[in-house]
Amino acid sequence: MEFDFISASFINLIINLSYTIISLFIAVVALIIVDKKLLKDVDIQQELKNNNLAVAIFASSIMIFVALIICFGMQS
């Protein structure tokens, strides 16, 4: 019975990790597309060096978005 529980937990872990990796890949591709289409003239790295607060908030919201995807993927 212990082996069945461990194998089921391991399979569940693999499934959740694969969902997380797939959703993370889709999110990164979507963010790249949004960045290329909507922010053509904005260089995020240069704006961060110029202490632009709006760009810093935008970049941190992207990081929080990616962290939430990973969190929900590992939680299921």
N, CA, C and O atoms as a GROMACS GRO file, in nm:
protein
  304
    1MET      N    1   0.082  -0.118   0.000
    1MET     CA    2   0.000   0.000   0.000
    1MET      C    3   0.087   0.126   0.000
    1MET      O    4   0.050   0.225  -0.063
    2GLU      N    5   0.199   0.125   0.067
    2GLU     CA    6   0.289   0.240   0.068
    2GLU      C    7   0.342   0.268  -0.072
    2GLU      O    8   0.351   0.384  -0.113
    3PHE      N    9   0.377   0.163  -0.145
    3PHE     CA   10   0.432   0.182  -0.278
    3PHE      C   11   0.327   0.241  -0.371
    3PHE      O   12   0.360   0.325  -0.455
    4ASP      N   13   0.202   0.199  -0.359
    4ASP     CA   14   0.095   0.255  -0.443
    4ASP      C   15   0.076   0.403  -0.416
    4ASP      O   16   0.059   0.482  -0.508
    5PHE      N   17   0.080   0.441  -0.290
    5PHE     CA   18   0.065   0.582  -0.254
    5PHE      C   19   0.182   0.665  -0.306
    5PHE      O   20   0.162   0.775  -0.358
    6ILE      N   21   0.302   0.613  -0.293
    6ILE     CA   22   0.421   0.686  -0.340
    6ILE      C   23   0.421   0.697  -0.491
    6ILE      O   24   0.454   0.803  -0.545
    7SER      N   25   0.384   0.592  -0.560
    7SER     CA   26   0.382   0.597  -0.706
    7SER      C   27   0.272   0.691  -0.756
    7SER      O   28   0.292   0.763  -0.854
    8ALA      N   29   0.156   0.692  -0.691
    8ALA     CA   30   0.049   0.784  -0.729
    8ALA      C   31   0.090   0.928  -0.703
    8ALA      O   32   0.059   1.016  -0.783
    9SER      N   33   0.157   0.953  -0.593
    9SER     CA   34   0.204   1.088  -0.562
    9SER      C   35   0.310   1.133  -0.663
    9SER      O   36   0.311   1.248  -0.706
   10PHE      N   37   0.397   1.042  -0.701
   10PHE     CA   38   0.501   1.075  -0.798
   10PHE      C   39   0.440   1.105  -0.935
   10PHE      O   40   0.483   1.199  -1.003
   11ILE      N   41   0.343   1.026  -0.975
   11ILE     CA   42   0.276   1.050  -1.104
   11ILE      C   43   0.202   1.183  -1.101
   11ILE      O   44   0.205   1.258  -1.198
   12ASN      N   45   0.136   1.213  -0.989
   12ASN     CA   46   0.066   1.340  -0.974
   12ASN      C   47   0.164   1.456  -0.980
   12ASN      O   48   0.134   1.559  -1.040
   13LEU      N   49   0.280   1.440  -0.918
   13LEU     CA   50   0.382   1.544  -0.922
   13LEU      C   51   0.430   1.569  -1.065
   13LEU      O   52   0.447   1.684  -1.106
   14ILE      N   53   0.452   1.462  -1.140
   14ILE     CA   54   0.498   1.476  -1.278
   14ILE      C   55   0.392   1.546  -1.364
   14ILE      O   56   0.426   1.631  -1.446
   15ILE      N   57   0.266   1.510  -1.345
   15ILE     CA   58   0.158   1.574  -1.421
   15ILE      C   59   0.151   1.723  -1.388
   15ILE      O   60   0.138   1.806  -1.478
   16ASN      N   61   0.158   1.757  -1.259
   16ASN     CA   62   0.151   1.898  -1.220
   16ASN      C   63   0.271   1.977  -1.270
   16ASN      O   64   0.257   2.092  -1.312
   17LEU      N   65   0.388   1.916  -1.266
   17LEU     CA   66   0.506   1.986  -1.319
   17LEU      C   67   0.496   2.007  -1.469
   17LEU      O   68   0.538   2.111  -1.519
   18SER      N   69   0.442   1.911  -1.540
   18SER     CA   70   0.426   1.929  -1.685
   18SER      C   71   0.325   2.038  -1.716
   18SER      O   72   0.347   2.118  -1.807
   19TYR      N   73   0.213   2.043  -1.642
   19TYR     CA   74   0.117   2.152  -1.660
   19TYR      C   75   0.181   2.287  -1.630
   19TYR      O   76   0.157   2.385  -1.701
   20THR      N   77   0.263   2.292  -1.527
   20THR     CA   78   0.328   2.417  -1.491
   20THR      C   79   0.426   2.461  -1.600
   20THR      O   80   0.429   2.579  -1.635
   21ILE      N   81   0.503   2.370  -1.652
   21ILE     CA   82   0.600   2.404  -1.756
   21ILE      C   83   0.529   2.448  -1.883
   21ILE      O   84   0.571   2.544  -1.948
   22ILE      N   85   0.422   2.379  -1.920
   22ILE     CA   86   0.347   2.417  -2.040
   22ILE      C   87   0.284   2.555  -2.023
   22ILE      O   88   0.292   2.638  -2.113
   23SER      N   89   0.221   2.579  -1.908
   23SER     CA   90   0.157   2.710  -1.887
   23SER      C   91   0.260   2.821  -1.876
   23SER      O   92   0.236   2.933  -1.921
   24LEU      N   93   0.375   2.791  -1.817
   24LEU     CA   94   0.480   2.891  -1.810
   24LEU      C   95   0.534   2.924  -1.948
   24LEU      O   96   0.559   3.041  -1.979
   25PHE      N   97   0.551   2.824  -2.032
   25PHE     CA   98   0.596   2.846  -2.170
   25PHE      C   99   0.495   2.931  -2.246
   25PHE      O  100   0.534   3.025  -2.316
   26ILE      N  101   0.366   2.900  -2.233
   26ILE     CA  102   0.262   2.977  -2.301
   26ILE      C  103   0.259   3.121  -2.250
   26ILE      O  104   0.242   3.214  -2.328
   27ALA      N  105   0.276   3.139  -2.119
   27ALA     CA  106   0.275   3.273  -2.062
   27ALA      C  107   0.393   3.355  -2.112
   27ALA      O  108   0.378   3.473  -2.144
   28VAL      N  109   0.511   3.295  -2.118
   28VAL     CA  110   0.629   3.367  -2.165
   28VAL      C  111   0.614   3.404  -2.312
   28VAL      O  112   0.649   3.515  -2.351
   29VAL      N  113   0.562   3.314  -2.393
   29VAL     CA  114   0.540   3.344  -2.534
   29VAL      C  115   0.438   3.456  -2.549
   29VAL      O  116   0.455   3.546  -2.632
   30ALA      N  117   0.332   3.451  -2.471
   30ALA     CA  118   0.231   3.558  -2.477
   30ALA      C  119   0.289   3.691  -2.434
   30ALA      O  120   0.258   3.794  -2.494
   31LEU      N  121   0.372   3.692  -2.330
   31LEU     CA  122   0.434   3.817  -2.287
   31LEU      C  123   0.530   3.872  -2.391
   31LEU      O  124   0.540   3.993  -2.409
   32ILE      N  125   0.601   3.784  -2.460
   32ILE     CA  126   0.692   3.829  -2.565
   32ILE      C  127   0.613   3.890  -2.680
   32ILE      O  128   0.652   3.993  -2.736
   33ILE      N  129   0.501   3.828  -2.716
   33ILE     CA  130   0.418   3.881  -2.823
   33ILE      C  131   0.361   4.016  -2.784
   33ILE      O  132   0.362   4.110  -2.864
   34VAL      N  133   0.311   4.028  -2.661
   34VAL     CA  134   0.258   4.156  -2.614
   34VAL      C  135   0.369   4.260  -2.611
   34VAL      O  136   0.346   4.375  -2.649
   35ASP      N  137   0.487   4.223  -2.568
   35ASP     CA  138   0.599   4.316  -2.563
   35ASP      C  139   0.637   4.365  -2.703
   35ASP      O  140   0.664   4.483  -2.722
   36LYS      N  141   0.638   4.276  -2.799
   36LYS     CA  142   0.677   4.315  -2.935
   36LYS      C  143   0.568   4.397  -3.004
   36LYS      O  144   0.599   4.489  -3.080
   37LYS      N  145   0.441   4.365  -2.978
   37LYS     CA  146   0.332   4.435  -3.047
   37LYS      C  147   0.297   4.568  -2.980
   37LYS      O  148   0.280   4.668  -3.049
   38LEU      N  149   0.288   4.569  -2.848
   38LEU     CA  150   0.242   4.689  -2.780
   38LEU      C  151   0.354   4.783  -2.738
   38LEU      O  152   0.336   4.904  -2.734
   39LEU      N  153   0.469   4.728  -2.707
   39LEU     CA  154   0.578   4.810  -2.655
   39LEU      C  155   0.694   4.815  -2.754
   39LEU      O  156   0.808   4.781  -2.719
   40LYS      N  157   0.667   4.856  -2.876
   40LYS     CA  158   0.771   4.858  -2.979
   40LYS      C  159   0.882   4.958  -2.948
   40LYS      O  160   1.000   4.929  -2.971
   41ASP      N  161   0.845   5.073  -2.896
   41ASP     CA  162   0.942   5.180  -2.878
   41ASP      C  163   0.998   5.188  -2.736
   41ASP      O  164   1.074   5.280  -2.705
   42VAL      N  165   0.961   5.093  -2.649
   42VAL     CA  166   1.003   5.100  -2.510
   42VAL      C  167   1.110   4.994  -2.485
   42VAL      O  168   1.086   4.874  -2.504
   43ASP      N  169   1.226   5.038  -2.441
   43ASP     CA  170   1.333   4.947  -2.398
   43ASP      C  171   1.325   4.937  -2.247
   43ASP      O  172   1.360   5.031  -2.176
   44ILE      N  173   1.278   4.823  -2.198
   44ILE     CA  174   1.251   4.807  -2.055
   44ILE      C  175   1.379   4.823  -1.974
   44ILE      O  176   1.376   4.888  -1.869
   45GLN      N  177   1.488   4.765  -2.018
   45GLN     CA  178   1.614   4.775  -1.943
   45GLN      C  179   1.663   4.919  -1.932
   45GLN      O  180   1.709   4.961  -1.826
   46GLN      N  181   1.654   4.993  -2.040
   46GLN     CA  182   1.699   5.132  -2.038
   46GLN      C  183   1.608   5.217  -1.950
   46GLN      O  184   1.654   5.306  -1.878
   47GLU      N  185   1.477   5.190  -1.956
   47GLU     CA  186   1.385   5.267  -1.873
   47GLU      C  187   1.404   5.237  -1.725
   47GLU      O  188   1.388   5.326  -1.641
   48LEU      N  189   1.440   5.113  -1.693
   48LEU     CA  190   1.469   5.081  -1.553
   48LEU      C  191   1.595   5.153  -1.506
   48LEU      O  192   1.602   5.196  -1.390
   49LYS      N  193   1.694   5.167  -1.593
   49LYS     CA  194   1.815   5.240  -1.557
   49LYS      C  195   1.786   5.389  -1.538
   49LYS      O  196   1.854   5.456  -1.460
   50ASN      N  197   1.683   5.440  -1.608
   50ASN     CA  198   1.644   5.581  -1.595
   50ASN      C  199   1.548   5.604  -1.479
   50ASN      O  200   1.492   5.713  -1.466
   51ASN      N  201   1.527   5.502  -1.395
   51ASN     CA  202   1.439   5.510  -1.277
   51ASN      C  203   1.293   5.541  -1.313
   51ASN      O  204   1.227   5.620  -1.245
   52ASN      N  205   1.244   5.480  -1.419
   52ASN     CA  206   1.104   5.496  -1.458
   52ASN      C  207   1.019   5.404  -1.372
   52ASN      O  208   1.028   5.282  -1.383
   53LEU      N  209   0.935   5.462  -1.287
   53LEU     CA  210   0.857   5.386  -1.191
   53LEU      C  211   0.749   5.301  -1.260
   53LEU      O  212   0.723   5.189  -1.218
   54ALA      N  213   0.688   5.354  -1.366
   54ALA     CA  214   0.582   5.280  -1.434
   54ALA      C  215   0.636   5.152  -1.497
   54ALA      O  216   0.570   5.048  -1.491
   55VAL      N  217   0.754   5.158  -1.556
   55VAL     CA  218   0.814   5.040  -1.616
   55VAL      C  219   0.854   4.940  -1.508
   55VAL      O  220   0.844   4.819  -1.528
   56ALA      N  221   0.900   4.990  -1.394
   56ALA     CA  222   0.936   4.901  -1.283
   56ALA      C  223   0.813   4.827  -1.231
   56ALA      O  224   0.821   4.708  -1.201
   57ILE      N  225   0.700   4.897  -1.220
   57ILE     CA  226   0.576   4.832  -1.176
   57ILE      C  227   0.532   4.730  -1.279
   57ILE      O  228   0.487   4.621  -1.243
   58PHE      N  229   0.542   4.763  -1.407
   58PHE     CA  230   0.503   4.670  -1.513
   58PHE      C  231   0.590   4.545  -1.512
   58PHE      O  232   0.539   4.434  -1.525
   59ALA      N  233   0.721   4.563  -1.497
   59ALA     CA  234   0.812   4.449  -1.496
   59ALA      C  235   0.788   4.362  -1.373
   59ALA      O  236   0.793   4.239  -1.381
   60SER      N  237   0.762   4.424  -1.259
   60SER     CA  238   0.736   4.344  -1.139
   60SER      C  239   0.603   4.272  -1.147
   60SER      O  240   0.589   4.162  -1.093
   61SER      N  241   0.504   4.331  -1.214
   61SER     CA  242   0.377   4.260  -1.231
   61SER      C  243   0.394   4.138  -1.321
   61SER      O  244   0.326   4.038  -1.302
   62ILE      N  245   0.482   4.146  -1.419
   62ILE     CA  246   0.511   4.030  -1.503
   62ILE      C  247   0.574   3.919  -1.419
   62ILE      O  248   0.538   3.802  -1.433
   63MET      N  249   0.667   3.957  -1.331
   63MET     CA  250   0.730   3.856  -1.245
   63MET      C  251   0.630   3.794  -1.148
   63MET      O  252   0.636   3.673  -1.123
   64ILE      N  253   0.539   3.873  -1.095
   64ILE     CA  254   0.436   3.819  -1.006
   64ILE      C  255   0.344   3.725  -1.082
   64ILE      O  256   0.302   3.622  -1.030
   65PHE      N  257   0.311   3.761  -1.206
   65PHE     CA  258   0.226   3.677  -1.291
   65PHE      C  259   0.291   3.541  -1.315
   65PHE      O  260   0.224   3.438  -1.305
   66VAL      N  261   0.418   3.540  -1.345
   66VAL     CA  262   0.488   3.413  -1.368
   66VAL      C  263   0.497   3.333  -1.238
   66VAL      O  264   0.483   3.210  -1.241
   67ALA      N  265   0.520   3.400  -1.126
   67ALA     CA  266   0.526   3.330  -0.997
   67ALA      C  267   0.392   3.268  -0.961
   67ALA      O  268   0.388   3.158  -0.905
   68LEU      N  269   0.282   3.336  -0.992
   68LEU     CA  270   0.149   3.279  -0.965
   68LEU      C  271   0.122   3.157  -1.051
   68LEU      O  272   0.061   3.060  -1.005
   69ILE      N  273   0.167   3.159  -1.175
   69ILE     CA  274   0.150   3.042  -1.262
   69ILE      C  275   0.224   2.923  -1.203
   69ILE      O  276   0.169   2.812  -1.198
   70ILE      N  277   0.346   2.944  -1.159
   70ILE     CA  278   0.424   2.835  -1.100
   70ILE      C  279   0.359   2.787  -0.971
   70ILE      O  280   0.352   2.667  -0.946
   71CYS      N  281   0.312   2.880  -0.889
   71CYS     CA  282   0.250   2.846  -0.761
   71CYS      C  283   0.125   2.760  -0.781
   71CYS      O  284   0.110   2.657  -0.715
   72PHE      N  285   0.036   2.803  -0.870
   72PHE     CA  286  -0.087   2.727  -0.892
   72PHE      C  287  -0.060   2.592  -0.959
   72PHE      O  288  -0.132   2.496  -0.937
   73GLY      N  289   0.044   2.587  -1.039
   73GLY     CA  290   0.080   2.459  -1.100
   73GLY      C  291   0.132   2.359  -0.999
   73GLY      O  292   0.103   2.240  -1.010
   74MET      N  293   0.206   2.407  -0.901
   74MET     CA  294   0.260   2.316  -0.799
   74MET      C  295   0.156   2.281  -0.693
   74MET      O  296   0.170   2.180  -0.623
   75GLN      N  297   0.052   2.362  -0.680
   75GLN     CA  298  -0.046   2.343  -0.575
   75GLN      C  299  -0.146   2.232  -0.606
   75GLN      O  300  -0.194   2.165  -0.515
   76SER      N  301  -0.178   2.212  -0.730
   76SER     CA  302  -0.283   2.117  -0.768
   76SER      C  303  -0.250   1.975  -0.732
   76SER      O  304  -0.329   1.885  -0.758
   0.00000   0.00000   0.00000
